[in-house]
Amino acid sequence: MVALLKVTQAVDSATWRAAWDTQFFPQLAHIIASGYCCGYTRDQLTSSLGQDPDILGTIICSIEIFTTAIVREEKTGGSHWARLQLQIVLDIIQDDFPRLWDNLWEIREPFLVSEAACAPGGPGYGPSLHASLSHLAVLSSMELENQRGIAMNLDTSRTPHLALLFWIYNRGPELRAISASRVSTALEGRPWNDFYRSVAQGCTGKEQITAAFLRDLKSEDIIGQHLYSTITLILMLRHRLPKMPLLLETPEERQLVPWTLGAARRELCRGDSSAVWHGDVMYTTFAVLKAIYVLPDNEAEIPHLSARQTYGLLALMARYVVPLMEGEDSDAGADYLTGLTARCRTLLRRRSTPEASAELRALARHTHSAWKASADEISQRRLGPRFPAWRHFLILWRALGDVLRYDPEGDDASPVFGALDRCGWDGCLCSVHKPAHSLRVCKGCWVVAYCGAQCQKSDWVSGGHRQKCRQ
């Protein structure tokens, strides 16, 4: 072990070449692929995971270090020696790595889900086994495809399942986001059930997957690209063909709807509006909700959409319909919004009387205000439809005023929520909908709270808090 660690930590080229000349790396890969190390089986090596050093983990990290170093040297130096060694690496990747992934999958419990393996890695944590394996899997598949034209076969490769495991169990948000993106790429165009059945065994239970979704949707740190990866993976959670509806069968799965809406509101409040992922989060959110509430032909398959969720969805659409119309270069976005608007309109028409509770009246008031502001902006800026689908959407969107059933004269607009329970800026969706993140109290008056600096600035400039705070 001491010799192994010295070699893997070496930075000079002479030490690397000496290790290669003695076939050090091929022997390591063969040890893992064949399931033995120094006469011990995998189970024997992983029976004392809490002890230091972890032999199997060190060997795996060593393989990743060797692979990365040789690929880098071949690409930067281009020496004859490096080119020859790269071919050895490719042979090992092609012949031994499929068995390596299979063997690791067989001992995923307790090895790959242990406390040490799930550490996020990075400064303060030391090397991460999950990160090493993730990088090794990506690097090996890329090099095989680039150098030899061999694409990963999802029916015979275990690496997408390992990526799913990293997303579920790892404690580092960045690695989880990368892993979720890799899984969604592997699932693209394939039913989820096929992914379960691929290779010899299924990947993991639906309960664990749903719990991981809820964890990321609830986490305040998951915004931007990370949130986009999570919501995209939800969109892939289909049991049948890709264009079939997304069915939520358990109470835990049905919780995905309110938390997806909450995460999208968090993105509006705290995300970077100039980043491409900001728009992608909203676009994918609408795609997920359409797959749940619009695609099913059988009315019995459509989950219940409460009045609170209906108003929340319409308010979210109102906040983002103008940017989507400006940036969309096809009718796909219009298709999502048209289907959701029609579904919400149908649900609101069934509510024949104005909302009885003060909370629902506040939601209706806010949704009506957001809808009217978006409709007025569309008219003022003359955002005409560029595709036929947008014309249909605009007709439905303008007709929402007939069903929102908000009577401004019959509502005294008195406060409904505690000042510190909702965002203090009236223009924010979180002023009436429960935030999916913590609020920050105004340090000037300590009587209102905001989602972040942007909401506080907006209320200070245009919401009247400048005068209230100074009083």
N, C-alpha and C positions, 0 to 999 in steps of 0.2 A: 504494500500500500504506500509506503514512503517513497519508493522508487516511482510508482505510478503518479503520485501527486507532484513529485519534482519534475517529471517530464511534461505533465499537462500544464504546469505553471511556467514552463520555460518560455522565454521570449526570443532567444537567439536561434538563428537558422541552423546552426551546427547541431544543436540538441534535437531539433525537429528531424533533421535528415538522418541522424543516427538512429532515432526511433523508427523511422520508416525503413531504413536499411535492414533493421533486425525484425521486420514484419510485426512490429509492436501493435500498430493499429489494426491490421487484418485479424490478428489473434484476439484482440478485444471484441471486435464485432462478431467473430465466430463464437466466442464464449457466450455472449448474450443470445445469439440466434439459436445455438444448440441447447441452451437452457442450463449450462453448468459453468461454474467458475471455481478453479482450484479444487475440483473434486466435490464441491458442494452444489446442491440443487438450488433453484430459485427460492423455493419455500424455506430452505434452511437459511439462505442469505437474508430473507426478509422477515425471519421470525423474531429478530431483535432490532426493529427499526429505530428504537430510541437510542441505541448505542452509537458511539462515534468511534471510528468512522463508519459510514454507511457504504459498504463495499459496492453493492450493485449501483447505487446512485452515483458514486464516484466514477465508476466505469462508464456509465451512460453519459455523464457530463464530459468525460474524457473523449468519448467518441465524437460528441458534438464539437468539441474544441479542435480535434484533429481534422474533422471534415471541413470546418470553417477555414482553418488555416491553410489547408492545401488548395481549396477553391480560390481563396483570396490571393495566394502566391501565384497560382497559375494565371489569374486574370491580370495581376499587376506586373509580375515579372516576366511571365511567358517563357521561362527557361525550359530547356529540353527535359530536365529532371522533373520540373513541376508538371509538365504535360503528361509525362509517363505516370507520375503518381496519381494524377487526376483520373486516368483510365482505371487504375487500381481501385480508387474510391468509387467510381461508377460501377465497376464490377461488384463491389461489396454492397453498394446500395441496391443494385438490381437483384442480386442473388440472396443476400443475407437479411436485408432490412425488412422484407415482408414477414419473415419468421420472427424478427426482433419485435415488430409491432404486435404480432399475435401473442408472443410470449408475455409481453408486458400487459396486454389486455387480460390474459388469464390470471395475472396476479394484481389486478387493479385494486382489489381489496385484500390486504390493507395497504399495499405498497404505494399506488398512485393516489390514494385518498388519505394518506397519512398526514399528520400535522406538518412534518418536514417537507413533504412533497408539495403541499398546497400553499406553502409560504409564497408571498408575492415576489420575492427576489428584489434585487436592486440594492441601493445604499442602505445600510443598516440591517439588511436581511441576509446577505450572503448570496451565493448562487442559488438559482431556482431550478429544481428538477423539471417542473412543468415547462418553464421557459426554454430550457435546453432542448427538451423533446419537441416542443412546438417549432422552434427554429430549425432543428434537425430535420423534421418532417417536411417543412416548407422548402428548405434548401435542397434536400435530396430529390423531391418531386420536380422542382424547377430545373435542377441540373440534368436529370434524366430526360426531361422533355426538351431542353435546349440542346443538349449534346447528342442525344440519341433518338429524339423524336418519340419517346415512350411516355404517353399520358397515363395518369393515375386511373386505374379501373376501380370505380366506386363499389363494384360488386365483389371485389376481391381484396380491397385495401381496408385496413383497420384505422388508418390515420384520421379520417373524418370523425370516427367514433371517439378517438382519443381527444380530438379537438373539442367535442361536445363535453367530454369529461372535464377537461380543463376549464371550460366555461362554467360548468356547474359548481365545481369544487374550489377552484383557485381563489385566493383572497385578494389578488391584484386586479383592479378594474381594467387596466390597460391590456393585460393578457387575456382577460375575459372578453373584452371587446374584439380583439384580434381573432380569438377562437370562435366567437359567435359569427363573425364575418366569414370565416372559413367554412363553418357548418352550413350557413345559408348558401354559400357558393356551391357546396357539394349537393345541396338539396334542390338547387334551381332546376325546375322542369321535372322533378321527380316527386311522386307521392311520399309522404312521411312514412307510411307503412313499408314502402320498399326500403327505406333507410333502416328501419327496424330489422328487416329480414336480411339485409345485405351481410355478406360474409357468413359465417356459420351460426352466429348468435346475434340476438338483438343487442341494441346499444345500452339502453337504461330505461328506467320506468318513467311514465308520463308524469307521475306525481313529483319526481325530482325536477323534471324539466319545468313544470308549472311553477314550482317553488322558486326556481332560479329566475324565471321571468319576473315574478312578483318582487323578488329581491332587487333586481336591477331597476324596475320601474319605480320602486319606492326610494331608492338611494338618491340622495341629493347630489352626489358626485357624478351621476350618470346623465350627461347632457351631450349635445353635439354628435360627433361620430359614434361615441359609445352608445348613446341612446338609439341612434339610427340602426346600429348593428342589432340591438336587442329587438326593436320593433320589426325589423326586416325578418328576423328569425321567427317571430310570432306569425308573420304572414305566411311563412313556409309550413306552419304547423297544420297541415291538411292531412286528412285520412284517406282521401281519394285522389282524383286527378287535380293538377295544379289550378284549373279554372273552376273547380267546384268550391262550394262554400266552406268556411271555416266554422266547424261545429264545436261549441263549448258544452261539454257534457256533465261536468262536475261543478259543485259550488266554487271550488278553488279556481277552475278555469274561467268561470263567469266573472270572477273578480278582476280578470285581465282588462275588462272594458273600462270600469271607472279609473283604474290605475294607469291605463294607457292614456286616457283623457287627462289625468292629473300630470303625467310625465310630459305630455305635449304642452300643457300650460306652463310647466316649469321651464321648458325649452324657450317659450315665448318670453318669459320673464328674465331668465338668466343666461340663455344661449347667446351666441354671437350672431346677430342678424345678418352680418355681412358674409358669414361662412356658408359654403355650399351645403354643409350638413344641416344647417338650420332649416332650409327649405325642404330637404330630403326627409327630415323627421316629420314635418307636417304632412307632406305628400304621402308618406308611407302609413302614417296614422289613419288618414282617410281611406287608404287602400285596405287596411286591416278592418276598419269598421264597416266598409262596404261588403267585404267578404263575410262578415258576421250577420249584417242586418239587411242586405239587399239581395245577395245571390240566392239564398234558399228559395226554391219554388214552393215548398211546402210550408205554409204559415206556421204549422206546429213546430218546425225546426228553428224558427227565429226566436232567439232568447228575448226575454222581456227587457224593454228599454224604458226605464222609469222616467217620470217627468223631469226629475233633476238631471239625469243623463241626457235627455233630449235637449233641454235648454243649454246644457254644457257643450254639447256637440255643435249646436247652431251658433253659439257664441264663439266657439273656436273657429268655425268656418268663416264667420263674419270678420274675424280678425285677420284671416289669411287669404280670403278670396281675391282681394286686389293684387297682392304680390304674386299669387298663383296665376292670375290672368295675364299679368305683365310678363312673367318669365316662362310660361308654358309654351312650348313650340309644337304641341300636338293636342288632340282632344281627349287624352287619357285622364288628365286632371278634371276636365269637365265631366267625364263619365262618372268618376268617383263622387264629385259634388252633386251631380244631378240625382244619382240614385239615393244618396243620403238625404238630400233635401226633400225628395218625394216621400221617403220613409218617415222623416220627422213631421212633414206636413200632414200625412195620414194619421199619425199618432196624436197630433195636436187637435185635429178636427174631431177626434173622438172625445176630447175633453170639452164638452159642450158649455161648461160654465167657467167663469174666471177662477183662478186658483184661490183656494180657501185659506191656506196657511200663509203666514207672513213671510216665511222663508221662500216659498214658491212664488209669491208675488214679487219678492225682491229678485229672484232669478228671472222671472218673466220681464220685469222692468229693465234689467241689465241686458238681457238678450235682445229685447226690442230696440234698445238704444244702440247696441253694437250692430244689429242688422240694418237699422235706418242709416247709421253713419256709413256703412259699406255701400248701401244702395245709392246714397247721395254722392259718394266719392266716385262710384262707377259712372254715374250720370254726368257729374261735373268734369271729369277727366275724359269723358267720351271713350271709355274703354269698350269699343265695339267688338263683337265676337269675330275671331279669325277662322273659326271652324264651326260647322253646323251644330256640333254637340254643345258649344257654348251658348248658342241662341236658345236652345231648350232649357239650359240651366238658368239663364237670366230670366226667362219667363216664370219659372218656378220660384226663383229667388225673390222676385218682385211681388209675387203673390203671397209670400209668407205673412205680410202685414195683416191679411184677413184672418189668420188662424193663431197669431201670437196672443191675441185676446188680452192686450194690456190697455187698461183705462187710466191714463195719467191723471185725470180729474178725480178718480175714485181712490187714489193711492196717495197717502200723505208722505210717502218716501221717508218715513221715520226709520232710524237705525234698527236693524234686525239682529246683527251679529255683534259680538264683542269687538271693541276697537283693536285688540291685540290678536284676535282670532283670524282676521282676514286682512288683506292688503288695504292700506289706507287710500290708495289712488283709485278713484271710481272707474277709471278707464281700464283697469286690469281685470282679467277674468277671475283672479284670485280674490277680488273684493267681495264676491258673492259665492264663489265655489271654494270648497276647502282646499287650501294649498297642499301640494305634494312635497313641500319643503318647509323648512323653518323660516320664520319671518325675522326681520331685523328692526328693532325699535328705534324710533327717531330719538337721537340723543339731545335734541333741543327742547322737546316738551315731554317726552316719555309717555305720551298718551295714544300714539298711533304706531303702527308697524308696517313695514313694506317688504316686498319680495327681494328687493335689492336696490342698488344705486339708481338704476334707470327709472323704476317706479317712483322712488322718492323724488328724483329730479323732476319728473313729469308732474307730480302732485304739487311740488313747490312752484313750478313755473305756471301751470295752467289749472291746477286743482284748488287753488286758494289756501294751501297750507302755509304759505309765506306769512299771511296775516294771522292765521290761527296760532301758529307756532310762536309768534312774537308776543301774543297776548298772554 
